[in-house]
């Protein structure tokens, strides 16, 4: 089972001249070349720009995609608030490039670049261990109250209840176990907000495509991972990122969630009921989202959500023993 996000993003020359000028103004140098990074699930430019002052990673999107513009602005705010020592490339700056109308505005964010690579897919053991360790490492950072949103307020809940009430077209294409147990699952999901409450950093969307790997000599500690894309950064429970990434790991050719957790166990003190409630919330979000029309510019995201939903359903079926 594999699912890899691939498509062609806009590149530097596709940006309006005024946007390129605004970015170069912040860079303090002209762009002499670029490398586009075409994975992921947003519609905008994602390129390493080369300048006389060195390379910089820049992501940019137009107001034609208002949801993504909002996410980029939120990422700029939250990335600037991350605790010291978080394993991530350093956030440099953000710029809003206005247009003649609101619909023509652009938002660009810049981050430092490091010699790195994306994880190999299907997953190989070394890369998977590094990203599992990354999930645990992010949770080692305490977050002061009020610095970032509480994850329980960010978590999409209530989707399982909606599935149970609406029984939407397409639900029958999932494992029949799901439709049989929706009412019970909706009840379990009510515990999800309390389950994810905590006082440590949560990335909120950690997957292979949101990680970079830095290879080092074995004597220096081997491969380590860095987390990118922080619009969902929050304060929550230490198990959230580790559990949340496992459906994507499985469908990208990795082990089952149980096998992955044998490699990197959940943090000490994690309650099984909390994991189950969180997993139901994730399942409800993925399944419900997969049955909606695709958002503009990223039609492949629904298939990715469906695949993760299927993994969640199978995992829940095993956990609940039915």
Secondary structure, 3 states (H helix, E strand, C coil): CCCCCCCCCCCHHHCCHHHHHHHHHHHCCCEEEEEECCCCCCCCEEEEEEECCCCEEEEEEECCCHHHHHHHHHHHHHHCCCCCCCCCCCEEEEEEECCCCHHHCEEEEEEECCCCECCCCCCCHHHHHHHHHHHHHHCCCECCCCCCCEHHHHCCCCHHHHHHHHCCCCHHHCCHHHHHHHHHHHHHHCCHHHHCCCCEEECCCCCHHHEEEECCCHHHCCCEEEECCCCCCEEECCCHHHHHHHHHHHHCCCCCHHHHHHHCCCCCCCCHHHHHHHHHHHHHHHHHHHCCCCCCCCCCHHHHHHHHHHHHHHHHHHHHCC
